[in-house]
Amino acid sequence: DYEGIDIVENNLDVYIAPISEGELDFAYELTEELRMNGFNCEIDLMNRNIKNNFKYSEKLDAKFIILIGEEEKTTGTLTIKNNKTKEEFKVESDYIISFLDEKIGEIDVEI
């Protein structure tokens, strides 16, 4: 608490990791959609490899990481990993907002 302002830790909901430059447009669109729906998101713009993206998302204390590769872009099914439990989910992009609403609500209750 600093001068009446509460500092909220762990406020990054989602870290989005495109696997290659071919998925950047799809990743940007997803990031924009999530932000417009009130989620705090970051996207990898450094072209990190998968391992480094996982490390960086943990450093940022992101609740979830979404990997976007060719398969996700083609099928519209996203691979989402809970950074705390390491549980992995496959979710159709059309349902990502309701999925995250539910799962982040569960995490916020636990904190």
C-alpha positions as CSV (number, residue, x, y, z in Angstrom):
1,D,0.0,0.0,0.0
2,Y,1.6,3.2,-1.2
3,E,-0.2,6.5,-0.4
4,G,-3.5,4.7,-0.4
5,I,-2.9,2.8,-3.7
6,D,-3.0,-0.9,-3.6
7,I,-0.4,-2.6,-5.8
8,V,-2.0,-5.6,-7.4
9,E,0.4,-8.4,-8.1
10,N,-0.2,-11.1,-10.7
11,N,-2.3,-8.9,-12.9
12,L,-1.2,-10.4,-16.2
13,D,-4.0,-12.7,-17.3
14,V,-2.5,-14.1,-20.6
15,Y,0.8,-14.2,-22.3
16,I,0.5,-15.0,-26.0
17,A,3.3,-16.8,-27.7
18,P,3.3,-17.1,-31.5
19,I,5.6,-19.9,-32.6
20,S,6.8,-18.2,-35.7
21,E,6.3,-15.0,-37.7
22,G,3.6,-16.8,-39.8
23,E,1.3,-16.7,-36.8
24,L,1.8,-13.1,-35.8
25,D,-1.3,-11.6,-37.5
26,F,-3.5,-14.3,-35.8
27,A,-1.7,-13.6,-32.5
28,Y,-2.2,-9.8,-32.8
29,E,-5.9,-10.3,-33.5
30,L,-6.3,-12.6,-30.5
31,T,-4.4,-10.2,-28.3
32,E,-6.7,-7.3,-29.4
33,E,-9.8,-9.4,-28.9
34,L,-8.8,-10.4,-25.4
35,R,-7.8,-6.8,-24.5
36,M,-11.1,-5.5,-25.8
37,N,-12.9,-8.0,-23.4
38,G,-11.0,-6.7,-20.4
39,F,-8.1,-9.2,-20.2
40,N,-4.6,-8.0,-19.4
41,C,-2.5,-9.5,-22.2
42,E,1.1,-9.4,-23.5
43,I,2.4,-10.8,-26.7
44,D,5.9,-12.1,-27.5
45,L,7.4,-9.6,-30.0
46,M,11.0,-10.9,-29.5
47,N,10.6,-14.1,-31.5
48,R,11.6,-16.2,-28.5
49,N,11.6,-20.0,-28.7
50,I,9.0,-22.0,-26.9
51,K,11.1,-22.7,-23.9
52,N,12.1,-19.1,-23.4
53,N,8.4,-18.0,-23.9
54,F,7.4,-20.3,-21.0
55,K,10.2,-18.9,-18.8
56,Y,9.3,-15.3,-19.7
57,S,5.6,-15.9,-19.1
58,E,6.4,-17.2,-15.6
59,K,8.7,-14.3,-14.9
60,L,5.8,-12.0,-15.8
61,D,3.6,-14.1,-13.5
62,A,1.0,-14.6,-16.3
63,K,-1.9,-16.8,-15.2
64,F,-2.1,-18.4,-18.7
65,I,0.1,-18.8,-21.7
66,I,-1.5,-19.3,-25.2
67,L,0.8,-20.9,-27.8
68,I,-0.1,-20.1,-31.4
69,G,1.5,-22.3,-34.0
70,E,0.4,-23.3,-37.5
71,E,-2.1,-25.9,-36.2
72,E,-3.8,-23.4,-33.9
73,K,-4.0,-20.8,-36.7
74,T,-5.4,-23.4,-39.2
75,T,-7.9,-25.1,-36.9
76,G,-8.8,-22.2,-34.7
77,T,-8.2,-24.4,-31.6
78,L,-5.9,-22.8,-29.1
79,T,-3.5,-24.5,-26.8
80,I,-3.7,-22.8,-23.4
81,K,-1.6,-23.7,-20.3
82,N,-2.2,-22.7,-16.8
83,N,1.1,-21.4,-15.5
84,K,0.4,-22.3,-11.9
85,T,-1.0,-25.8,-12.2
86,K,0.7,-26.6,-15.6
87,E,-2.7,-28.0,-16.8
88,E,-3.1,-27.7,-20.5
89,F,-6.3,-27.1,-22.4
90,K,-7.4,-27.1,-26.0
91,V,-10.1,-24.4,-26.6
92,E,-11.8,-23.3,-29.8
93,S,-11.0,-19.6,-30.4
94,D,-14.7,-18.8,-30.5
95,Y,-15.0,-19.9,-26.8
96,I,-11.7,-18.3,-25.5
97,I,-13.4,-15.4,-23.8
98,S,-15.9,-17.5,-21.8
99,F,-13.1,-20.1,-21.0
100,L,-10.8,-17.4,-19.6
101,D,-13.6,-15.7,-17.7
102,E,-14.3,-18.9,-16.0
103,K,-10.7,-20.1,-15.3
104,I,-9.4,-16.7,-14.2
105,G,-12.4,-16.4,-11.9
106,E,-11.4,-19.7,-10.3
107,I,-7.8,-18.5,-9.9
108,D,-8.8,-15.1,-8.4
109,V,-10.9,-17.0,-5.8
110,E,-7.9,-19.1,-4.8
111,I,-5.6,-16.1,-4.3
